[in-house]
Amino acid sequence: MRREDPAAWQEYLSELHAFEAGTTRDGLTAGASDWPEYNDAGGSTGAYQAGDVLLAGLDPVAGHEQGGRRPVLVLSGPSYNELRNEQLIVAAITSRQRGLTFHIPVGAGGLRMPSWVQSESVRAISVQRVIERLGRASPETVAEVRNRVINFLRDW
């Protein structure tokens, strides 16, 4: 979250406090889809969803983690995203084709070049790492990446 625009930041904080009190700005009962999310243009955007392709700053890293400013695919669904912990479960995206079966093609998704989701590179990130929303991956892509991640987690 960037706080360079004080008016937008104050609007965001007002929406956040109203939401936490159980109402929206309009005085209606707040629901999951009303969760405010700060963006640099000012005001709120919708909450992040599975399938969103985001540009995120992943530094600092340790070991062989993917770092730098890079696109990521949101894998977490509503049950996780509604926890209000301001984190997302994401997989890193690369533009380098390595021919690995667990690297899933993204398709367009708002990216300028052919890219692949690294299903072996999954992590939780703070929404504060998000720089911008680039686009959306297809539901089929999200399902395939989730399937690969589940396969990594199985105890065969």
C-alpha positions as a printed Julia matrix, in Angstrom:
156×3 Matrix{Float64}:
   0.0     0.0     0.0
   1.29    3.36   -0.88
   0.29    6.32    1.21
   1.52    9.1    -1.05
  -2.0    10.44   -1.64
  -3.24   11.51    1.82
  -6.85   12.04    0.66
  -7.05    8.57   -0.9
  -5.41    7.05    2.17
  -7.93    8.76    4.48
 -10.8     7.52    2.3
  -9.41    4.0     2.5
  -9.06    4.21    6.3
 -12.64    5.5     6.6
 -13.91    2.58    4.52
 -11.83    0.16    6.54
 -13.16    1.45    9.87
 -16.73    1.37    8.58
 -16.25   -2.18    7.38
 -14.78   -3.28   10.7
 -17.82   -1.69   12.39
 -20.03   -3.87   10.17
 -21.26   -1.26    7.7
 -20.32    0.14    4.31
 -19.97    3.83    3.5
 -23.65    3.76    2.47
 -24.68    2.51    5.93
 -25.52   -0.98    4.65
 -24.42   -4.17    6.34
 -20.92   -5.03    5.17
 -20.22   -8.37    3.49
 -17.15  -10.12    2.17
 -17.29   -8.33   -1.17
 -17.24   -4.96    0.59
 -13.74   -5.4     2.05
 -11.88   -2.21    1.09
  -8.56   -2.48   -0.65
  -6.33    0.53   -1.14
  -5.04    1.32   -4.59
  -2.72    4.06   -5.79
  -5.39    5.67   -7.95
  -7.34    6.46   -4.79
 -10.4     4.76   -3.37
 -11.19    1.1    -3.27
 -10.96   -1.67   -5.77
 -12.52   -5.08   -5.34
 -10.8    -7.62   -3.14
  -8.21   -9.78   -4.85
  -9.52  -13.08   -6.18
  -8.12  -16.4    -7.31
  -7.0   -15.93  -10.9
  -5.83  -12.35  -10.52
  -2.42  -11.75  -12.09
  -0.61   -9.16   -9.99
   2.74   -7.43  -10.14
   4.36   -7.84   -6.72
   7.62   -6.9    -5.05
   8.9   -10.19   -3.62
  12.15   -8.97   -2.04
  13.64   -9.71    0.4
  13.99  -13.43   -0.24
  16.04  -16.27    1.15
  17.66  -19.2    -0.61
  16.13  -20.05   -3.97
  12.85  -18.16   -3.55
  11.67  -16.1    -6.51
  12.33  -12.43   -5.88
  12.24   -9.01   -7.41
   9.31   -7.32   -9.07
   7.48  -10.08  -10.87
   4.0   -11.2   -11.78
   2.25  -13.65   -9.49
  -0.99  -15.6    -9.79
  -3.42  -15.47   -6.86
  -4.35  -19.03   -5.86
  -6.15  -18.38   -2.58
  -9.91  -18.45   -2.68
 -12.56  -16.54   -0.77
 -12.28  -18.64    2.39
  -8.63  -17.57    2.77
  -8.94  -14.09    1.33
 -11.78  -13.29    3.76
  -9.62  -13.98    6.83
  -8.73  -10.27    6.93
  -5.06  -11.06    7.49
  -4.19   -8.99    4.4
  -2.31  -11.87    2.81
  -2.71  -13.77   -0.43
  -1.46  -17.19   -1.46
   0.3   -16.75   -4.8
   2.52  -18.58   -7.26
   5.36  -16.82   -9.04
   5.21  -16.38  -12.82
   8.22  -16.59  -15.13
   8.74  -15.7   -18.79
  11.42  -18.38  -19.15
  10.18  -21.61  -20.71
  12.05  -24.45  -19.05
   9.93  -27.3   -20.39
   8.92  -28.4   -16.89
   5.58  -30.2   -16.63
   4.69  -28.32  -13.46
   5.13  -24.91  -15.14
   1.67  -24.02  -16.42
   1.19  -21.59  -19.34
  -0.68  -18.46  -18.26
  -2.11  -17.32  -21.58
  -2.56  -13.56  -21.86
  -3.58  -12.71  -18.27
  -2.44   -9.11  -18.8
   1.16  -10.13  -19.5
   3.17   -8.82  -22.47
   4.99  -12.06  -23.28
   4.38  -15.81  -23.02
   4.65  -16.78  -19.35
   4.37  -19.81  -17.08
   3.12  -20.19  -13.5
   5.72  -21.88  -11.32
   3.5   -24.23   -9.32
   6.52  -25.19   -7.19
   6.99  -21.57   -6.1
   3.97  -20.88   -3.89
   3.98  -18.55   -0.92
   1.81  -16.26    1.16
   2.48  -12.57    0.61
   1.18   -9.43    2.26
  -1.13   -7.34    0.09
   1.37   -4.55    0.78
   3.7    -6.28   -1.7
   1.17   -5.79   -4.53
   2.21   -3.07   -6.96
  -0.64   -3.38   -9.45
  -3.23   -5.7   -10.92
  -2.18   -6.82  -14.42
  -5.1    -8.99  -15.49
  -6.74  -12.38  -14.97
  -5.83  -15.95  -15.79
  -8.47  -18.37  -17.0
 -10.3   -20.57  -14.47
  -8.72  -23.57  -16.23
  -5.23  -22.21  -15.59
  -6.0   -21.63  -11.9
  -7.45  -25.14  -11.58
  -4.4   -26.71  -13.25
  -1.95  -24.82  -11.02
  -3.93  -25.72   -7.88
  -3.95  -29.36   -8.98
  -0.15  -29.32   -9.39
   0.29  -27.7    -5.97
  -1.96  -30.33   -4.36
   0.1   -33.04   -6.03
   3.25  -31.56   -4.47
   1.59  -31.67   -1.04
   0.37  -35.26   -1.22
   2.21  -37.89    0.75
   2.52  -40.65   -1.82
